[in-house]
Amino acid sequence: VQLQAFGGGLVQAGGSLRLSCAASGRTFSSYIMAWFRQAPGKERSFVAAIRWTGGNTNYADSVKGRFTISRDTAKNTVYLQMNSLKPEDTAIYYCNARRVGKLYWGQGTQVTVSS
């Protein structure tokens, strides 16, 4: 299984970025796909998740109303649209895929929000 995250970069506060996580190597129909982030000196924390089948989503309180997670099942890709970015959103963002007994992580992509 491979998860490749990309789309990070440097953006000013109030700006937007869209992260992508391209998944390959298996069928993900029974998986929950998620984004986590890790800021310098902090633990990795949950951002958002989506069920591959059905599309149910949930979000961390800190990003509700600003971030949107979605997936394109034809492209095997999960997205994280990030709007109204704040300096405290600066972190390395990771995607993962999990189901009972399985957990896969992709490499991170850096998001830096300047004030």
N, C-alpha and C positions, 0 to 999 in steps of 0.2 A: 504494500500500500504506500502510495506517495501523496503527500499533501504539499502543494507549493503555494505559499502565500506571497503576494506582491501587491504593489500599489501604494506603499508608504511613501513618505516624503516630508518636506518642510512646508508648512502652511502658516499663515497668520491667523491669529485668534479671530473667530467668526467665520473662518473659511470652511471648505469642505474637501473631503477626500473619499475615494471609494477603494476599499481593499477587496482583493479577489483571492480565493483559495481554490485552486484547481486540484481535484481529487482523481486518483486513478488507481488501478490495481485490483479493484473488486467492485461488486454491486453494493451501493450504499443505501438501499431501500429501507433497511431496518436500523439505520444509524441516526443518531442525533449529531448534528454538526454545530460546532461552537467556535466563538472567538474569545480568547483570553488576552490579557495584556500584563506586562510587567514593567513597571517604572523603576528607575535606578534606586537601589536600596530598599525596594519593596518586594513583597511576594507577588507571584502571579495571581491575577484575580479574574473572575468571570466577567464577561462583557455582554454576550448575547448568544442565544442558541436557537436552532430551528430543527424540527423533525424533517428528515428527508422526505418521508411519505406523510402527506397531510399539510405540511408547512406550518404547524403550530410554532409560535415563537415565544421567547421570554427574554427579558433584559435586566441588567443590573439597574438599580434605581438611579445611579449616577449618569446613565446615558439615555434613560427613557425620554422619548420625545425628540431626541436629537439624532440617534443612531437607528438604522433600520437594517435588519438582517434578512436576506432573501437567498433563494437558490434557483439555479437553472438546471433542471434535471437532464435536459438534452446535452448540456455542455459539461455536466458533472462539476459544476462550479458553485461555490457559495460566496456571497458578497456581503460586505459591510459598508453601507453608505453612512458616512459620518458628516453631519452638518453642525453648524454652530460650535465649531471646535474651540476648546479652551486649553490654556497652557497645561492644566492638570491632566489632559488627555495624552500628553506626551508619554510614550512608552514603546516598547517592542510589542507588536501584536502577533499573536500566534493563533492558528486555527487547529482544531482537533476534530476527530471523528470517534464516536464511542457508541458501543452497544454493550450488552451484558457480556462480560469477559474479554472485551476488546477495547483498546484505546490506542489511537494513533495521533501523533503530533506532527505538524509541519514545522519548517524553519520559520523564524520570525521575520517581520518586516517593520522597520523603524518608522514611527510617526513622531514628528516633532512639531509642536505648535508654539509659535513665538508670540509674545505679548506686544 
